[in-house]
Amino acid sequence: MTKILIAEDEKDIRDLVVFSLTYGGFEAISAANGIEAVAKAEAELPDLILMDVRMPKMSGYEACEKLKLNPTTRDIPIVFLSAKGQETEIKQGLSAGAEEYILKPFAPDELVRRVREILRRTGGG
């Protein structure tokens, strides 16, 4: 089963994403901040990481850069989830190593569709 790590500090959003992806047939694991996301990614080696940009302890950008520097996790595709859609933020996310940027709010079925599309394109799951 395709494993997806969701790194999101807002519990309601994290729970919605976990539920949506589980219902969509994925194994979903979660982290509440950037440090936890890096640790879980290293331990679980997910097929894809969905990561909020603004999180406590370590931002999504910092966590992404750290994961991309690690030979064990560098090939895991990372997709940023953010309410901020400014072009500078999107560029920063992509230059940190992210595969794509998904803007909040999103419909759960649309998120599952996009995740499947990203996995197909990146060869994951």
Buried (B, 14 or more C-beta within 10 A) or exposed (E): EBBBBBBBBBEEBBEBBBEBBEEBEBBBBBBBBBBBBBEBBBEBEBBBBBBBBBBEBBBBBBBBBBBBEEEEBEEBBBBBBBEBEEEEBBEBBBEBBBBBBBEBEBEBEEBBEBBBEBBEEBEBB
